[in-house]
């Protein structure tokens, strides 16, 4: 087996995403491996450019058997993807990949990761020093009768001119900006919503029915942004909000008001930091 850095090429992006889909697919999900999304492919190439030392591919016999993507942003190290092909699990591939990626985070005082319900991944991140905070997902059809909002906090569409606001909110909540990741999210997610008032500020990315990332300086602003994002989900499209920890009860309350169903999802792993709140992380960009 050899380990090499992930390259900024279409071939490597497709290999990483094929691995991801094969690793997370259930026994009846064989068709999933044929359909990586444009943002998944773009995320791989983006991190291969910004964090080449944090992105590694394991190959055996000419076949990709494992991959890890990770990033560091202003003292915060974040694994974004960690997958091992089922046939290669239990053979030390995951340990070697995570060791290489962790070397990229050496010197970072804080860490964050979103972990799906995988006992192996949970064990690996716990052994790496992450505190695992149980998380849930909200999903279902939006009951628009529950979306009544006083509207006293204006929300409008954002764009690249709001980068200073985005970075400021990021640093206040998690101690580091997303930096270049905002450029990718702006280019691939359907819309960015901004709230900026005397009471505070915040932002939210939405793509179809999914709330991709939300950060705000107060719970009131966060709840206003989440309601607005859910109100913009097209009729008939199921909504989804991922990785709510106990600190995000404000989001759980909004979800229950509009008829969404909570269910266990996995963990938000944190190292050297408290759970950022009010904050809904992106599984891909944290």
Secondary structure, 3 states (H helix, E strand, C coil): CEEEECCCCHHHHHHHHHHHHHHHCCCCCHHHHHCCCHHHHHHHHHHHHHCHHHCEEEEECCEEEEEEEEEEECCEEEEEEEEECHHHCCCCHHHHHHHHHHHHCCCCCEEEEEEECCHHHHHHHHHCCCEEEEEEEEEECCCHHHHCCCCCCCEEECCHHHHHHHHHHHHHHHCCCCCCHHHHHHHHCCEEEEEEECCEEEEEEEECCEEEEEEECCHHHHHHHHHHHHHCCCCCCCEEEEEECHHHHHHHHHHHHCCCEEEEEEEEEEECCCCCCCEECCCCCC
